[in-house]
Every structure is written in C-alpha cells, then in structure tokens.
C-alpha cells in the first residue's frame, strides 16, 4: 500500500495526536479543548491562516500552494459521544460518560497528517481549506458551518470527507455516486388518556393500548405505503409509560427514527406517520401530540467528484481495495449539508476487525491514519496540480 513516505514518517507523531484527543473527548459544539489542541498543532505544522470560532468551536485553516488556483475543502468532524468507554486502553477517556466511540479523533488526526505533509511540500496550486467541524453527532455542526458562510468566505469549490469503517478490510475505500447515506428524521409522540386502577380498565382511557396500536400500524408505512423498490426505515426506538403493575397511567410516549433517501418518500413518511397517529388517537379516545423533526438530509455524492476520489483511492490502496459502487446505507451524516453547498464526495475507509461504531469498546485503529492522510494529500495534489514547466 503506497502510503507516502513522508506521511509514513509521521506515524508515531500522529498516534500521539490521536491518543491525546481520545483521552479528552468533548461533545457537540463544546469542543473548546479539542479546538485549542488542533490549533496548537496547526501552528506547529505551519499553515498560513487559522480561522477559529466558526460554529462555536469549528476551525478552518488555509494552506497556500504554489501559484494561483482553486480552493479544495477537506473536512474532519471532531466531537465525541455520550458513552462510557470500556476499551481499557492506556489512552482511554479521562472524562466519565464521554468517549470517541465513532473515531472522530482519528478523522482529525488524518486531516492533521495531511496538513503537515501539504504545508511542507506545497506541491499543488491554489489553496486547501482544512475544515475541523464540531457537532456531527448532535447539533448539525456541518449545517451551521455552511450557514456561517465557510464555502463562500474561503472560496471552496469542492469538498471531501472520510469516515472510518470498522470490520471493513484494512485500507479499503468504499463509496458510491449519488445517495450514500440517508436522511434522518425523528418523531416524538405523547399520548394523554385517563388513568385509573388496573382492575377496572373500563373506567380508564388507556394510553398504552393506543401506543401499541399506533406502533404496529406505523410499520405499514414501509410495507403498504412505499414501493418495494424504494428505501425507507421506520423504527420505534423508545416507549415509556406507567409506574406500577396495578395502575393504568395517564400518559405514554414513544419515539421513532425515520430514514429515507428520496424527497417524495420522506414527505410520504411524515404525512402517513401523522395520519396514523391522529386516526388511532381518535379510535382509542386519547389525545396525541406529534413533534416531527426533520434532521440531516441524505448524503449525496456528486458523480464526477466521486469518480475522481475513487481514482485517487486506487492510487493509495490499489484496485482490489476500492469499491466505488457500494450499496448505500441508512446511517446519516451532516457532511450532507456541505455536499448540498458544493460538489464533492464522502468515502468510508476500512480499519479492519474491531468493535463497531458507537460501541463502548470501540477504538480507532491508529495504523490506518497514514492511509487516510495520504488519500487527502494525494487528492489535493491530483485535483490542483502544479502547472508543467
């Protein structure tokens, strides 16, 4: 695997960066110490500009190439998860209830490694904008950075990102043109009935029975309202009610996640969700309140940029370790907002066997960081080559 020799020489330094970040996780937009650490490394690396405080703790750093040209954006998310880590590694999280269980510490490290190489060599025209983004897991930091004008402010013409992929062969790049990841919506339903004694249910209006009926009927959105060739997931993930075995409660509530790719399917799912809840509420005699939140849009790769990124990936990992026509998946990612704003592509990078993403035993594989850094660096050099002569 042709990792750039210069980047291979950074491997131990990159491991140190990553393990420091892993031990000090921060959540959502509150990545103040993380941002300060990244800025220290960027000063050491010798980037030309550092712009901090975007989307609260986000950073854009600029490296100038040799001669005029466009600006390419490279993005890494930097927030952690509210999980109690169980890895037992020496660099385990020092903050109770927080952990880098999605590998964003590795994403930051890969981008810093690429930055170090690009700042030293500058074998490209134009500029590269290094985007360090907070709040991917919660809050939509990608959307906030776009709304705060990073694409226009820094003249970014195309943008790329990588996510690590445990249990995908080490060094394998996976992507596809068009939709890669789904839109994610969340619905909360609160039901109000009339409580009473469990021995006299006829004197009550039972919200639990109503909730069970609704939850079963909601599955018909996928099985009976959506074409079999469309992609849609409706999963009820929480249900809460009651306090004792002999009390029919006054209230119940449940929560669902809804995943789709096509706008018309997304609209249909919301309409049928509301209709089913409303109809069942009337049938069971309960009051129902629905809060339906439209979250991240689908992550849609641009065809030309995806083909280009896959070609670069083949240079790094070889033909056998690049799948550029992979199946799309129902997970979601707020890099979607950046791809709505500019052409670009998002790829997964295999890290080999290990605990899955968002698992308490997950730890990023440090050995793959030079592979990701090499991909980012070669992407810049290929996208914005120096003029011959």
RAFEN-V241886 format. One record per pair of residues at least 4 apart in sequence whose C-alpha atoms are under 7 Angstrom apart, sorted by the first residue. I is the first residue (numbers start at 1). J is the second residue. D is the distance in Angstrom with one decimal. If there is no record, write none. Layout:
{{I	J	D} {I	J	D}}
//
This chain:
{{1	316	6.3} {1	317	5.3} {2	316	5.5} {2	317	6.9} {3	7	7.0} {3	8	6.4} {3	316	6.4} {3	370	6.6} {3	371	5.8} {3	374	5.8} {4	8	6.1} {4	374	6.0} {5	9	6.3} {6	10	6.9} {7	11	6.8} {7	113	6.8} {7	117	6.5} {7	370	6.1} {7	374	6.8} {8	370	6.0} {10	14	6.0} {11	15	6.1} {11	370	6.4} {12	16	6.3} {13	17	6.4} {14	18	6.2} {14	109	6.1} {14	113	6.6} {15	19	6.1} {15	366	5.9} {16	20	6.2} {17	21	6.4} {17	109	6.5} {18	22	6.1} {18	105	5.6} {18	106	5.9} {18	109	5.6} {19	23	6.2} {19	91	5.7} {20	24	6.5} {21	25	6.3} {21	34	6.8} {21	105	5.7} {22	91	6.7} {22	92	6.8} {22	93	6.1} {22	100	5.8} {22	105	5.9} {23	91	5.4} {23	92	5.3} {23	93	4.0} {23	94	5.4} {24	93	6.0} {24	94	6.1} {24	95	6.7} {25	80	5.5} {25	93	6.7} {25	98	6.2} {25	99	5.7} {25	100	6.1} {26	30	6.3} {26	31	5.2} {26	79	5.7} {26	80	5.5} {27	31	6.3} {27	79	5.2} {27	80	5.2} {27	81	6.3} {28	79	5.7} {28	134	6.0} {28	135	3.9} {28	137	6.7} {28	138	5.5} {28	139	6.3} {29	56	6.2} {29	57	6.2} {29	134	5.2} {29	135	5.0} {30	57	6.8} {31	35	6.0} {31	57	5.8} {31	79	6.6} {31	134	6.6} {32	36	6.2} {32	57	5.9} {33	37	6.1} {34	38	6.2} {35	39	6.1} {35	57	6.2} {36	40	6.3} {37	41	6.4} {38	42	6.2} {39	43	6.2} {40	44	6.4} {41	45	6.1} {42	46	6.2} {42	47	6.0} {43	47	6.5} {45	116	5.3} {45	119	6.8} {46	119	6.4} {47	61	6.8} {47	62	6.2} {47	63	5.2} {47	119	6.1} {48	62	5.6} {48	63	5.3} {48	64	6.7} {49	61	5.4} {49	62	5.0} {50	60	6.1} {50	61	4.4} {50	62	6.6} {51	59	5.6} {51	60	5.2} {51	61	6.1} {52	57	6.7} {52	58	6.1} {52	59	4.5} {52	60	6.6} {53	57	4.8} {53	58	5.6} {53	59	6.5} {54	58	4.6} {54	59	6.0} {54	145	6.4} {55	141	6.5} {55	144	5.7} {55	145	5.5} {57	134	6.4} {58	132	5.6} {58	133	4.9} {58	134	5.7} {59	131	6.0} {59	132	5.1} {59	133	6.8} {60	129	6.3} {60	130	5.4} {60	131	4.7} {60	132	6.3} {61	129	5.7} {61	130	5.0} {61	131	6.8} {62	127	6.7} {62	128	5.8} {62	129	4.8} {62	130	6.3} {63	119	6.3} {63	127	5.7} {63	128	5.4} {63	129	6.7} {64	126	6.3} {64	127	4.5} {64	128	6.7} {65	122	5.1} {65	123	6.6} {65	124	5.1} {65	125	4.7} {65	126	5.2} {65	127	5.4} {66	122	6.5} {66	123	6.9} {66	124	6.1} {66	125	5.0} {66	126	6.8} {67	125	5.3} {67	126	6.1} {68	125	5.9} {68	126	4.8} {69	125	5.3} {69	126	3.5} {69	127	6.9} {70	126	4.9} {70	127	6.3} {70	157	6.6} {71	126	5.8} {71	127	4.6} {71	128	5.3} {71	129	6.6} {71	155	6.1} {71	156	4.9} {71	157	5.8} {72	127	6.6} {72	128	4.9} {72	129	6.1} {72	156	5.6} {72	157	5.9} {72	158	5.3} {72	159	6.0} {73	128	5.9} {73	129	4.7} {73	130	6.1} {73	131	6.8} {73	156	5.9} {73	158	6.0} {73	159	4.3} {73	160	6.3} {74	129	6.3} {74	130	5.1} {74	131	5.8} {74	159	5.7} {74	160	5.1} {74	161	6.0} {75	130	6.1} {75	131	4.5} {75	132	6.0} {75	160	6.3} {75	161	5.1} {76	107	5.3} {76	108	5.4} {76	111	6.6} {76	131	6.2} {76	132	5.1} {76	133	6.1} {76	161	6.6} {77	104	5.7} {77	107	6.6} {77	108	6.7} {77	132	5.8} {77	133	4.6} {77	134	5.8} {77	136	6.3} {78	104	5.1} {78	105	6.2} {78	108	6.2} {78	132	6.6} {78	133	5.9} {78	134	5.4} {79	104	6.4} {79	134	5.4} {79	135	5.7} {79	136	6.7} {79	137	7.0} {80	98	6.8} {80	99	5.7} {80	100	4.6} {80	101	6.8} {80	104	6.8} {81	98	5.7} {81	99	5.5} {81	100	6.0} {81	101	6.3} {82	97	5.5} {82	98	4.5} {82	99	6.5} {83	97	5.0} {83	98	4.9} {83	99	5.6} {83	360	6.3} {84	96	6.3} {84	97	4.3} {84	98	5.8} {84	99	6.4} {84	360	6.2} {85	93	6.8} {85	99	5.7} {85	360	4.7} {85	361	6.2} {86	360	5.4} {86	361	5.0} {87	92	6.8} {87	361	4.6} {87	362	6.7} {88	92	6.3} {93	98	6.9} {93	99	5.7} {100	104	6.5} {100	105	6.5} {101	357	6.1} {101	358	5.0} {101	359	6.1} {101	360	6.3} {101	362	5.3} {101	363	6.5} {102	357	5.0} {102	358	5.4} {103	107	6.5} {103	164	6.7} {103	363	6.9} {103	364	5.3} {104	108	6.2} {105	109	6.3} {106	110	6.2} {106	364	6.1} {106	369	6.6} {107	111	6.4} {107	163	6.9} {108	112	6.1} {109	113	6.1} {109	369	6.8} {110	114	6.3} {110	369	5.1} {110	370	6.7} {110	372	5.5} {110	373	4.5} {111	115	6.1} {111	373	6.0} {112	116	6.2} {113	117	6.5} {113	373	5.4} {114	118	6.1} {114	373	4.5} {114	374	6.4} {114	376	6.0} {114	377	5.2} {115	119	5.9} {116	120	6.2} {117	121	6.1} {118	122	5.1} {118	377	6.5} {123	381	6.3} {123	386	6.6} {124	380	6.8} {124	381	5.1} {124	384	5.5} {124	385	5.0} {124	386	5.2} {125	384	5.3} {125	385	5.7} {125	386	5.2} {126	384	6.8} {133	141	6.3} {133	142	6.6} {134	141	5.4} {135	139	5.2} {135	140	5.7} {135	141	4.6} {136	140	5.4} {136	141	5.6} {136	142	6.7} {136	334	6.0} {140	144	6.6} {140	334	5.9} {141	145	6.1} {142	146	6.3} {142	334	5.4} {142	335	5.9} {142	337	6.1} {142	338	6.6} {143	147	6.1} {143	334	6.8} {143	337	5.3} {144	148	6.0} {145	149	6.5} {145	150	6.0} {146	150	5.6} {146	151	6.4} {146	338	6.6} {149	153	5.7} {150	154	5.9} {151	155	5.8} {151	156	5.0} {152	156	6.6} {157	342	6.4} {158	342	5.5} {158	343	5.0} {158	344	5.2} {159	342	6.6} {159	343	6.5} {159	344	4.7} {159	345	6.9} {160	344	5.4} {160	345	5.1} {160	346	5.8} {161	345	6.8} {161	346	4.9} {161	347	6.5} {162	346	5.8} {162	347	4.9} {162	348	5.6} {162	349	6.7} {163	347	6.4} {163	348	4.8} {163	349	6.2} {164	348	5.6} {164	349	4.8} {164	350	6.0} {164	351	6.4} {165	348	5.8} {165	349	5.4} {165	350	4.6} {165	351	5.7} {166	350	5.9} {166	351	5.0} {166	352	5.5} {166	353	6.0} {166	354	5.9} {166	355	6.9} {166	356	5.8} {167	350	6.9} {167	351	6.7} {167	352	4.9} {167	353	4.4} {167	354	6.1} {168	172	6.9} {168	350	4.5} {168	351	6.2} {168	352	5.4} {169	350	5.2} {169	351	6.4} {169	352	4.8} {170	350	4.8} {170	351	4.5} {170	352	4.3} {171	317	6.3} {171	321	6.8} {171	349	6.1} {171	350	5.2} {171	351	6.4} {171	368	6.7} {171	371	6.7} {172	317	6.8} {172	321	4.4} {172	322	5.6} {172	349	5.6} {172	350	4.9} {173	313	6.6} {173	321	6.2} {173	322	4.8} {173	323	6.2} {173	347	6.5} {173	348	5.6} {173	349	4.7} {173	350	6.4} {174	322	6.0} {174	323	4.8} {174	324	6.0} {174	326	6.3} {174	347	5.7} {174	348	5.0} {174	349	6.5} {175	323	6.3} {175	324	4.9} {175	325	6.4} {175	326	5.6} {175	346	6.9} {175	347	4.9} {175	348	6.4} {176	180	6.2} {176	306	6.9} {176	324	5.0} {176	325	4.6} {176	326	5.4} {177	301	5.1} {177	302	6.0} {177	303	4.8} {177	306	5.7} {178	300	4.9} {178	301	4.7} {178	302	6.1} {178	303	6.5} {179	261	6.8} {179	298	6.6} {179	299	5.8} {179	300	4.1} {179	301	6.1} {179	328	6.5} {180	299	5.7} {180	300	5.8} {180	301	6.7} {180	328	4.5} {180	329	6.3} {181	298	5.6} {181	299	4.9} {181	328	5.9} {181	329	5.1} {181	330	5.6} {181	331	5.6} {181	332	5.4} {181	333	7.0} {182	259	5.8} {182	260	5.3} {182	261	5.1} {182	297	7.0} {182	298	4.4} {182	299	6.3} {182	329	6.6} {182	330	4.9} {182	331	5.8} {182	332	5.2} {183	259	5.5} {183	260	5.3} {183	261	5.9} {183	295	7.0} {183	296	5.4} {183	297	4.2} {183	298	4.0} {183	332	6.0} {184	257	6.9} {184	258	5.8} {184	259	4.8} {184	260	7.0} {184	294	6.9} {184	295	5.2} {184	296	5.5} {184	297	6.7} {184	332	6.1} {185	257	5.9} {185	258	5.0} {185	259	6.5} {185	293	5.6} {185	294	4.5} {185	295	4.9} {186	256	5.8} {186	257	4.7} {186	258	6.1} {186	292	6.0} {186	293	5.2} {186	294	6.6} {187	255	5.6} {187	256	5.2} {187	257	6.5} {187	290	6.9} {187	291	5.6} {187	292	4.4} {187	293	6.1} {188	254	5.9} {188	255	4.5} {188	256	6.6} {188	290	5.8} {188	291	5.2} {188	292	6.5} {189	253	5.4} {189	254	5.4} {189	255	6.3} {189	288	6.8} {189	289	5.7} {189	290	4.6} {189	291	6.5} {190	252	6.0} {190	253	4.3} {190	254	6.8} {190	288	5.7} {190	289	5.2} {190	290	6.7} {191	207	5.9} {191	251	5.5} {191	252	5.2} {191	253	5.9} {191	286	6.4} {191	287	5.6} {191	288	4.6} {191	289	6.6} {192	207	6.2} {192	250	5.9} {192	251	4.6} {192	252	6.8} {192	286	5.6} {192	287	5.0} {192	288	6.5} {193	205	4.8} {193	206	5.8} {193	207	5.3} {193	250	5.2} {193	251	6.0} {193	286	4.9} {193	287	6.6} {194	204	5.1} {194	205	4.6} {194	206	6.5} {194	250	5.0} {195	204	5.4} {195	205	6.6} {195	206	6.8} {195	248	5.1} {195	249	4.6} {195	250	4.2} {196	204	5.6} {196	247	6.0} {196	248	5.2} {196	249	6.8} {197	201	6.7} {197	246	6.1} {197	247	5.0} {197	248	5.9} {198	246	4.5} {198	247	4.9} {198	248	5.3} {205	285	6.7} {205	286	6.8} {206	210	6.8} {206	248	6.5} {207	211	6.1} {207	250	6.9} {207	251	5.9} {207	252	5.7} {207	286	6.6} {208	212	6.2} {208	252	6.2} {209	213	6.3} {210	214	6.2} {210	280	6.8} {210	281	6.8} {210	284	5.8} {211	215	6.1} {212	216	6.3} {213	217	6.2} {214	218	6.0} {214	276	6.7} {214	277	6.0} {214	280	6.2} {218	273	6.5} {218	276	6.8} {219	223	6.6} {219	234	6.7} {220	224	5.1} {220	225	6.6} {221	225	4.8} {221	226	6.4} {221	269	6.6} {221	272	6.7} {222	226	5.3} {222	232	6.3} {222	233	6.9} {226	230	6.6} {231	260	5.9} {231	261	6.7} {232	259	5.6} {232	260	4.8} {233	258	5.6} {233	259	5.0} {233	260	6.7} {234	256	6.8} {234	257	6.0} {234	258	4.6} {234	259	6.7} {235	256	5.4} {235	257	5.4} {235	258	6.5} {236	255	5.7} {236	256	4.0} {236	257	6.4} {237	255	5.8} {237	256	5.4} {238	254	5.2} {238	255	5.1} {239	253	5.8} {239	254	4.2} {239	255	6.6} {240	252	5.8} {240	253	5.5} {240	254	6.3} {241	249	6.8} {241	251	6.4} {241	252	4.6} {241	253	6.7} {242	248	6.8} {242	249	5.1} {259	330	6.2} {260	265	6.6} {260	266	5.9} {261	298	5.7} {262	266	6.3} {263	267	6.2} {264	268	6.1} {265	269	6.1} {266	270	6.5} {267	271	6.2} {268	272	6.1} {269	273	5.9} {270	274	6.3} {271	275	6.2} {272	276	5.9} {273	277	6.3} {274	278	6.0} {275	279	5.9} {276	280	6.0} {277	281	6.0} {278	282	6.4} {278	288	6.9} {279	283	6.3} {280	284	6.0} {281	285	5.8} {281	286	5.0} {281	287	6.1} {281	288	6.1} {282	286	6.5} {296	332	6.8} {296	333	6.7} {296	334	5.7} {297	336	6.2} {298	332	6.9} {298	336	6.1} {299	333	6.6} {299	335	6.8} {299	336	4.2} {300	336	6.6} {300	339	6.7} {301	306	6.3} {301	339	6.9} {301	344	6.3} {301	345	4.8} {301	346	6.5} {302	306	5.9} {302	343	5.8} {302	344	5.7} {302	345	6.1} {303	307	6.2} {304	308	6.2} {305	309	6.0} {305	343	6.9} {305	344	5.2} {305	345	5.9} {306	310	6.1} {306	344	6.9} {306	345	5.2} {307	311	6.3} {308	312	6.4} {309	313	6.1} {309	379	6.9} {310	314	6.2} {310	322	6.9} {310	324	6.1} {311	315	6.6} {312	316	6.5} {312	375	6.8} {312	378	6.7} {312	379	6.1} {313	317	6.0} {313	322	6.7} {313	375	6.3} {314	318	4.4} {314	319	5.1} {314	322	6.1} {316	375	6.4} {317	321	5.7} {318	322	6.9} {335	339	6.5} {336	340	6.2} {337	341	6.4} {338	342	6.1} {339	343	5.7} {339	344	6.0} {351	365	6.0} {351	368	6.2} {355	359	6.4} {355	361	5.9} {355	362	4.8} {356	362	6.1} {357	362	6.4} {368	372	6.5} {369	373	6.1} {370	374	5.9} {371	375	6.3} {372	376	6.3} {373	377	6.2} {374	378	6.0} {375	379	5.9} {376	380	6.5} {377	381	6.4} {378	382	5.9} {379	383	5.9} {380	384	5.9} {381	385	5.3}}
//
